[in-house]
Amino acid sequence: MQRPETIRISEEGRIYVGDRETRLNRLARRLRREGYSEEDTIYVSIPEGTPRRVLVSVGRELASRGYRRVIFTRPPRAIAEAEGEE
């Protein structure tokens, strides 16, 4: 069961599974309730500038609970092109 953006970390550091906020120490429990197993790839969406310690903490928590396939992603950025002056 692979779904993009399994976990989302807000700019304020809050952790969400789907639209439900959870604490770091309850993250694996929430994933199981949502139907994710240890065999699933877990996608963690992180905002620009997320401190490394947050990534390490989330990764360690998931790994300690058996979730070994974790991918950290950043939200896509909009790219705007300016038209040249005539």
N, C-alpha and C positions, 0 to 999 in steps of 0.2 A: 504494500500500500504506500505509494509515493505521492505526496501532495506538496506542491511548492509552498514555501513560507509556513512551515509547520509551527515555528516559534517566531515571534516578533519581539524585538527589544525596542522600546520607545526611546526617544531622545532624553527622556527623564530617567531612563534606566529601568522602567517597569517591564516585566516579562509577561507576554501573552501567548497562550495556546489558543488558536482561533481568535475569538473575541473575548475570551475570559482571561482576566489577569490572574497570575499565580506567583507564588514565591519560589525562589531558587530551590529551596529544600523540598518543595512539593512538585517540582517540574516533572520528574519521571512518573509520578503517580497520576498527574493530570494527563500526560501523554497516553498512558495505559487506558485511562477512562475514555479518551477520545478515539481509542482503537488502534493506536500505534504499538507495534511490538519492537523488540530489540533488533529484529532483522530489517526493519525499515530504515530508509535514509531520512534523517532529520535535517530539515533546512531551517537555518536560523537567520532571519533578516535583521541586519544591524544597521543603524544610521552611520553616516560619515562621522569620523572622530570618536567612535566608541573606544573607550580605554581598553588596552590589551588585557588588563586584569579582569574585566568583565567577560571577555572571550574565554580566558583561561578558566574562570570560575564556572561558566556554563558548560564548557567542554569537560571539565573534571567531574562535575555533578552528573552529567549524562553518562560518561564513561563508567563511573562508579556504580551506576544502576544498570549497566549492560548495553547501553546505547553507544555503539562504537562507530557508526556511520553518521557523522555530523558534518554538514557543509554550511559554512558561514557565507552569507551573501549580502550584498548591498542593494538597496532599491534602485531601479533604473533611473537614470537622470534624463531629463528632457534636454534635447539639443536644439537650439534655435539658430537658424542661419539668417544673417542680415543681408538684405538685398543690397547690391552695390549701388553707389550713387551714379546718376547718369549725367 
